[in-house]
């Protein structure tokens, strides 16, 4: 699968609009559509990195250098804390807190 197809597929899987992706990247929705159609083939590294962030994949996956892998629960959780670096212990603490909150709702 080509990068443009991966971009469109992941955007649709996540329920994101062209507008939402464009706003995140700082480009127009027409530009995102041109990424998806393959009209724009040579994306800048920073654009690929930001696309990977919003699409919740690695830049290497978009580039075709690795297969997409499912993020584990803790990686998915960490993705919601944009730019923050968490240790495994930090993520365990966060998960424990979430589980505590959930248990109180029962």
C-alpha positions as CSV (number, residue, x, y, z in Angstrom):
1,X,0.0,0.0,0.0
2,X,1.3,3.4,-0.9
3,X,1.7,6.3,1.6
4,X,-1.3,8.2,0.2
5,X,-3.5,5.1,0.6
6,X,-2.3,4.6,4.2
7,X,-3.0,8.3,5.0
8,X,-6.6,8.1,3.7
9,X,-7.2,4.6,5.3
10,X,-6.0,5.7,8.8
11,X,-7.8,9.0,8.7
12,X,-11.0,7.3,7.8
13,X,-10.5,4.6,10.5
14,X,-10.0,7.3,13.1
15,X,-13.1,9.2,11.9
16,X,-11.0,12.3,11.2
17,X,-12.0,14.8,8.5
18,X,-9.7,16.3,5.9
19,X,-10.3,19.6,7.7
20,X,-9.2,18.2,11.1
21,X,-6.0,16.7,9.7
22,X,-5.3,19.9,7.8
23,X,-5.7,22.1,10.9
24,X,-3.4,19.8,12.9
25,X,-0.8,20.0,10.1
26,X,-1.3,23.7,9.5
27,X,-2.3,23.1,5.8
28,X,-5.6,23.3,4.0
29,X,-8.0,20.4,3.7
30,X,-7.3,20.5,-0.1
31,X,-3.6,19.9,0.6
32,X,-4.5,16.8,2.7
33,X,-6.8,15.6,-0.1
34,X,-3.8,16.0,-2.5
35,X,-1.7,13.9,-0.1
36,X,-4.4,11.2,-0.1
37,X,-4.8,11.3,-3.9
38,X,-1.1,10.9,-4.4
39,X,-0.9,14.3,-6.2
40,X,1.7,15.4,-3.6
41,X,4.2,12.6,-3.2
42,X,7.2,14.2,-1.6
43,X,6.2,15.3,1.9
44,X,8.6,17.1,4.2
45,X,9.9,15.1,7.2
46,X,8.1,17.3,9.7
47,X,4.8,16.8,7.7
48,X,5.3,13.0,7.8
49,X,6.0,13.1,11.6
50,X,2.9,15.2,12.3
51,X,0.8,13.0,10.0
52,X,2.0,9.9,11.9
53,X,1.1,11.6,15.2
54,X,-2.5,12.4,14.3
55,X,-3.0,9.1,12.5
56,X,-1.5,7.2,15.5
57,X,1.1,5.3,13.4
58,X,4.9,5.6,13.1
59,X,6.5,7.6,10.4
60,X,8.3,4.4,9.3
61,X,4.9,2.8,8.7
62,X,3.8,5.7,6.5
63,X,7.1,5.5,4.6
64,X,6.6,1.8,4.1
65,X,9.6,0.8,6.1
66,X,7.7,-1.2,8.7
67,X,4.3,-2.9,9.0
68,X,1.8,-1.2,11.2
69,X,1.6,-2.8,14.6
70,X,-1.2,-2.5,17.1
71,X,-0.3,-0.1,19.9
72,X,-0.5,-1.7,23.3
73,X,-2.8,-0.2,25.9
74,X,-0.1,1.8,27.6
75,X,1.3,3.2,24.3
76,X,-2.2,4.2,23.3
77,X,-2.7,5.9,26.7
78,X,0.7,7.7,26.4
79,X,-0.3,9.0,22.9
80,X,-2.9,11.2,24.6
81,X,-0.2,13.1,26.4
82,X,1.3,14.9,23.4
83,X,5.1,15.3,23.7
84,X,5.3,14.0,27.2
85,X,7.9,11.2,27.9
86,X,6.6,8.7,30.4
87,X,8.5,5.8,31.9
88,X,6.9,2.3,32.2
89,X,6.3,3.1,35.9
90,X,4.6,6.4,35.1
91,X,2.3,4.6,32.6
92,X,1.5,1.9,35.1
93,X,0.6,4.6,37.7
94,X,-1.7,6.3,35.1
95,X,-3.3,3.0,34.2
96,X,-3.8,2.1,37.9
97,X,-5.4,5.5,38.5
98,X,-7.8,5.0,35.6
99,X,-8.7,1.6,36.8
100,X,-9.3,3.1,40.3
101,X,-11.7,5.7,38.8
102,X,-13.5,3.1,36.8
103,X,-14.0,0.9,39.9
104,X,-15.6,3.8,41.8
105,X,-18.2,4.1,39.0
106,X,-19.5,0.6,39.5
